[in-house]
């Protein structure tokens, strides 16, 4: 156990290998194609392959083949074992020394309403806006809902607005926002943060104050749909339906009875499931 843990620590001590591992953790539970990792981190394919091989050899990632593509997923069990080793060996099992203060002072889940929820995408013009409108409608006053983009467009996608209006959502207050609006001392403290597009999840954003629960709920980008206007609208309808089913399941979770670990597992399961519209 010690030898394996030391090998993992040595592997993660390399800055670029750590970058790759961070990306896979942000994308968990997704399995990410090697080419997408290389493109997101601006690595040469050969260099990326060396880093991924080292992480795989250390047991920190798993590899699967999908057709001609190799895909990689963070190995959560290995990470848990590594953290357990550090806690028991280096910290001598003393949480007052090694557990971050934010976590030692935080209850399993705040028994309060509303819960602040943030949906993040790159452009904040379609998927994250749908998430904001849907949870506001489904969750009511139990949630204070926000959305933002890492690189937001100046205007919302017209197909998004038309779809939401047709579904009976109030679109008057919707606008594109930058994630910077939700960071800093004056920003609301988030309880949940969801990335709904791969590009946003690939970016190494600053950590959030208060350690909110987070998950990656990647969905196809309807903005990239081609064809007739009806075919494009169908893509938006499908994305809306998939997101609606996820959000309905999320809002039904028993927040008051789940501890943080169980709740995080439930959020990851929702991201892992193939939910039909």
N, C-alpha and C positions, 0 to 999 in steps of 0.2 A: 504493500500500500504506500509506504513512504517513498520508495523508489519511483513508483508511478506518479505520485503527486509532485515530486521534485522535477521529474521530466516535464510534466505539464506546466509547472511554474517557469521552467527554463524556456519552453516553447512560447509561452505568452509574454515573456520578457522582451521579445523582439518586437519593436513598435509596429512594423507592417503586418506581422502575423496577428498581433493584437487587434489591429484595425479590421482585418478579415473576420476575426472571431466576434468582434463587436457588431459588425454588420449582420452576421448570422444570428446573433442573439436578438437584434432588433427585428429581424424577419421571422423569428421563431413563431409558430411551428412550421413555416414554409421551408421547403427544400429549394435552394437557389441555384440556378445554373452557373457554372464556373465563369462563363463569358459575361454574365451580368455582374458578378462580383468584380471581375477585372475592370469592366467599364465604369462601374460606380466608384471604384477606388483609384482609377487611372493607373492600373498596373499592366505591365506586359503579360500576355498570356502565359509565357514560360515562367515568369517570376511568380505569378499567381498560382500556377500549378505546384511550384516548389513549396509555397506557403501552405497551401491546402493539404499537400502530402504530409508535411510536418505536423499539422494539426490533427490529421487523420491518424498518423502513427502514434500520436500522444493520446489518442482516444477522445479528443475534444470535439470532433465532428464525425459524422457518418457520411457515406457516399452511396448514391444510388444512380443507376443509369436509366434514363428515359429516352428511348430511341437512340439517337446519336449524341445526346447531351448528358454530361455528368452533372448531378445536382448534389448539393451539400447542405446538411442540416446540423445545427448546434446539438451536441449531445448533453442534454440537461443532467442526466444521471451522473456523468463524469464531473460536471461542474459542481454538483451538490457534494460529491465525495471529496473534491478538492477543498471546498469551503469547510467541510466537516474536519478534514485533516488540519487545516490552518487553525480552526477554532480549538480543537483538542490538543494539538501539539504546541503551537506557538502561544496561544492564549491560555492554555491550561484549563479550557472550559469555563473561563470567567467572562460572562457577558458584559460586566461593567467595564471591561477593558476593550473588548473587540466588537461589540454591537454598536452601530452608528446611533447617536443620540436620537435622531428623528424616529428610528424604529423602536427603540426601547420605550419612548414616551408615547408612541402611537397605539391606540386601541386596535382591536382586530379590524373593526370598520366603524367609522364615526356613526353614532346613533343620532343622526340628525338629517334634516332635509332643509334645503335641497342639496343633493349631491352635484358637484360641479363636474361636467363631462366635456371633454374637448375632442373633436374629430379633426384630424390633420390629413391633408393631401398636399400635393405640390402646388397646384393652381388654385385650389379653393373655389372652383367654379362649378363642380358637378357632384362628385361622390361625397365629399365632406359636407357640402351644403345640404345634400339629401339627408345625411346623417343628422345634422342639426335640426332640420325641419321634422324628420320622423320621430326622433326621441322627444322633441318638444310636444308633439301631438300624442304619442303613445304614453309617455311617462308623466305628463301633466306637471303639477307643481312639485313633484318629488325630485325633479332634476332642473338644474340651471345649465342650459346647453349652449355650447360655443363651437365654432369651427374656424379653421385658419389654414393658411398655406405657407409652405416654406418659400415658395416663389409665386405669390398669388397674381392672378390676372387682374386687370383693372376693372373688368366687368364679369358678371356671372354668365354662364353659358345660357343662351336663349332656350335651348331644349330643356334644360333643367328647370328654368322658371316656368315654362309652359306646362311641363309635366306636374310640377308641384301644385300649380294653380288648378290644374284639372283634377288633382286628387283632393282638393279642398284645403290645402295648406295656406296659411297666411304668409305671403312672400314679401310683404311691405318692408319688413325690417332686415331682410337678408342682404348681406354685402360681402365682398371679398376682403379678407383681413390677413395680416401677416402674423406669424407665430410670435413675433416680438411683442405684440399687444398683450400676450398672456404670460410674459416673463417679467421678472422684476418685482420689487416690494409692493407696488400698487396693484398688481394683477390678482385676480381671484385665485384662491388656492384650489388646485384641481384634485379631484378624487379619482378620476379615470381619464386616461388619455389613449385614444385609438388612432392608429394610422390605417387609412383605408386605401392607400395606393403604395405600390412597391417603391416608387422613386422617393417618396417622403421617408419611408422606413429605411432606405439605403443611406440617407444623409445622417451624419453624426451631429445631432442636435444637442444643445446643452441639457444636462439633467434637470428635472423639474423639482422645484422646492416642495418639500413635504412627502416626497417619494410616492406619488399617486400610482395606483395600479394601472398597468398599460398592457396593450395587446395589439398585434398586427392582424387586421381583418382585410387583407388584400382582396380587391375586386377588380374585374376588367374595367378598363377606361372607356366609357361610352363615347367620349369625345373623339376617339380615334375611329369610330365606326364610319364606314363608307357606304355608298349606294344612294338610294332614293331617300327622300325626307322620311317616308314611312319606315324604311329599314333603319335609319338612324334613330328614330324615335323608339323603335323596338329595342334597340340596344340600351337606351336610357330606361325603358320600362323594366327590362330584365335586371339591370343593376339596382334599380329602385326596389324591386321585389326581393332580391337577395338580401339587400341591406335591411329592409323592413323585417324580414324573418329573423335576422340576427338580433336586431334591436328589440323586437318583441320578446325574444328569449332572454336577452340581457335584462330588460326591465322586470321580468318575472322572477329573477334570481332572489333568493331570500337573504338579502344583505345582512339582516340582523342576526342571522344564525350561522353564517359562514365565517370562518377565520380567514385571514389574508391569503394563506397558502391555498386553501380550498377555493376561494373566490378567484384567485389568479388562475388556478387550474381550469375552472369553469370558463373563464374568458378565453384562455388558450384553446379550449375545446371548441368554442364557437368559431374561432378563427380557422380551426383545422377541418371543420365539417363542411361538406359540400351541401349547401342549402339551396334547394330549388326555389325559383321565384313562384 
